[in-house]
Amino acid sequence: MEKGQTVTFAKKSILKAMLRNKKAVVGAIILLIITLGAVFAPFLAPHNPIQQDLRNRLQPPSRDNLLGTDQFGRDLFSRILYGGRISLRIGFITVGIALIVGGTLGLIAGFYGGILDHLIMRLMDIMLALPGFLLALAIISALGSSLENVMIAVGISLIPTFCRLMRATVLSVRENDYVEAAIALGASDLRVIIKYVLPNAVNPLIVHSSLTMASSILFAAGLSFLGMGAQPPTPEWGKMIADNRAFIRASHYIVTFPGLAIVLSVLSLNMVGDGLRDALDPRMKNL
Amino acid sequence: MEKYIIRRLLMLIPVLLGISIFAFSILHLTPGDPALMMLGEHAPPQQLENLRRSLGLDEPLPVQYFNWLSRAVQLDFGRSLRSNALVINEIANYLPNTAQLAGSAVFFSVLIGIPIGIISAVRPNSLLDNVAMVGALAGVGMPAFWQAIMFILIFSVTLGWFPSSGKLGGAAYFVLPTMTLATVSTASIARMTRSAMLEVISQDYIRTARSKGLNERRIVYRHALRNALIPVVTIIGLQAGALMTGAVLTETIFAWPGIGRMIVEAIRQKDFPVVQGVIMTFAVSYALINLFVDILYAYLDPKIRVKYK
């Protein structure tokens, strides 16, 4: 009973802290709109996102085409809505890969230490020897260009930071007397991990995930922009900017709006992430 | 101090070896026959055989790797499959252009980012602070490639002030690529300077300085800024990664003849020796920049300097 009370109390204070933070609230609202737009794209989109209409090319925004049309006469607003599905999926899948693989490796390294720790952390050092985007680019050069390969490449490039974060959390949790006591009492490794390590790791991992998702969306859009990700006619935001680029003299909307969509998603994820960090873990404020 | 530097240099060896294995295996991770892929499906068998032999593809993988590595440490990455030029010569031609662009971006982001951070910290939560920090947040979230196109649209297509591509000499060609590349680092440096200054300003010695009756300008520049700059130096170093990422995209858009554009072209054309050479160049530069920053950091911070005496 008492335990339940402290948990709800903690959650309420987190929510309160988040609501007090104006930036986090604005970010959360923008993110919610983008997510709803992406989820309900089939119902909200006024046109088919890949339906060409060559008599209606490069139109400025109008009542029928809210954001105008691209060089094939496709409705930009519909394409941006559907593009949200791709970007959010990329964000979730890449962070999912990094969270599962990186988290597990960090857990093993921190928990068992010794040679395993050494091997895993040296591997991470090697992965960090290239900036994340370049590592993803190099992986793509080996795997070939496709949206799936972008997710794999970006996911892999995000692994090291998750691994380091998890390892650091495990090491700090292990310092606690209650964990030592549990181990002394014969608690199994699995029990210690589930009961003590994971609950302590949740907050930093949530914060890191939301901030990383922002950079993952940026990376993936950049790779698609370079022609190494989504292939036509997929309505991916970065690819849309690349394909429409040649037509900016005729109509700048086709580049402006997909770019704004990327900026808003990245910005809102960063604002929510910063807010979560301040609310969940004041110690991380200056990281 | 020398001991520290030597130890750090030695620590680089295993990391660079790891990256070299990765760079080497790019060619072999690719599904299919590399020779066939490079020459196309309709290549005559004799030509395929020659290419396989010249790349050493008929030998076992470990042997291939050691051959490749022993040449790579002598800076020999082979010849470009497209232009047939030596990869290292191509890199030597293009790297200075990337360095110039990155250097000018760092210069301007320090020149603009640090004053913005100081002003924001001196008047926290003022209108100026809020505008600057929202701007900084947006600066970090803007995709470089989009921003570049917007700059071209505004300053090149509409106003006609600056050229939109190439590097034919003259400062005008630097303006738009530098603006694009400097945005992220300016934003990060401004945010870091602000938070470092805010932390220093709340310290006891600043209160002491105030109670001594020193004027505010002297407190800010002489007492606070000097201490706040230490973390700012590291963030400038951490920008190396962002700058390299930005260089790849910025150079591609502005047709800037640097190694960022070089690797993108090489990946598109499946020119593997060039890809491998440029990856190693990026990894070595990144490692050396980080090392340099750590040494600078140790030099600036007496607390760390003492530790490595």
Boltz contact constraints between the chains, C-beta under 6 A:
constraints:
  - contact:
      token1: [A, 125]
      token2: [B, 15]
      max_distance: 6.0
  - contact:
      token1: [A, 126]
      token2: [B, 15]
      max_distance: 6.0
  - contact:
      token1: [A, 126]
      token2: [B, 18]
      max_distance: 6.0
  - contact:
      token1: [A, 129]
      token2: [B, 15]
      max_distance: 6.0
  - contact:
      token1: [A, 129]
      token2: [B, 19]
      max_distance: 6.0
  - contact:
      token1: [A, 129]
      token2: [B, 283]
      max_distance: 6.0
  - contact:
      token1: [A, 130]
      token2: [B, 283]
      max_distance: 6.0
  - contact:
      token1: [A, 131]
      token2: [B, 241]
      max_distance: 6.0
  - contact:
      token1: [A, 131]
      token2: [B, 244]
      max_distance: 6.0
  - contact:
      token1: [A, 131]
      token2: [B, 245]
      max_distance: 6.0
  - contact:
      token1: [A, 133]
      token2: [B, 245]
      max_distance: 6.0
  - contact:
      token1: [A, 134]
      token2: [B, 282]
      max_distance: 6.0
  - contact:
      token1: [A, 138]
      token2: [B, 279]
      max_distance: 6.0
  - contact:
      token1: [A, 141]
      token2: [B, 26]
      max_distance: 6.0
  - contact:
      token1: [A, 141]
      token2: [B, 267]
      max_distance: 6.0
  - contact:
      token1: [A, 141]
      token2: [B, 275]
      max_distance: 6.0
  - contact:
      token1: [A, 142]
      token2: [B, 26]
      max_distance: 6.0
  - contact:
      token1: [A, 142]
      token2: [B, 29]
      max_distance: 6.0
  - contact:
      token1: [A, 142]
      token2: [B, 30]
      max_distance: 6.0
  - contact:
      token1: [A, 218]
      token2: [B, 143]
      max_distance: 6.0
  - contact:
      token1: [A, 221]
      token2: [B, 143]
      max_distance: 6.0
  - contact:
      token1: [A, 222]
      token2: [B, 249]
      max_distance: 6.0
  - contact:
      token1: [A, 225]
      token2: [B, 145]
      max_distance: 6.0
  - contact:
      token1: [A, 226]
      token2: [B, 264]
      max_distance: 6.0
  - contact:
      token1: [A, 241]
      token2: [B, 146]
      max_distance: 6.0
  - contact:
      token1: [A, 245]
      token2: [B, 149]
      max_distance: 6.0
  - contact:
      token1: [A, 248]
      token2: [B, 153]
      max_distance: 6.0
  - contact:
      token1: [A, 252]
      token2: [B, 153]
      max_distance: 6.0
  - contact:
      token1: [A, 255]
      token2: [B, 149]
      max_distance: 6.0
  - contact:
      token1: [A, 259]
      token2: [B, 146]
      max_distance: 6.0
  - contact:
      token1: [A, 262]
      token2: [B, 143]
      max_distance: 6.0
  - contact:
      token1: [A, 263]
      token2: [B, 141]
      max_distance: 6.0
  - contact:
      token1: [A, 263]
      token2: [B, 142]
      max_distance: 6.0
  - contact:
      token1: [A, 266]
      token2: [B, 141]
      max_distance: 6.0
  - contact:
      token1: [A, 267]
      token2: [B, 141]
      max_distance: 6.0
  - contact:
      token1: [A, 270]
      token2: [B, 141]
      max_distance: 6.0
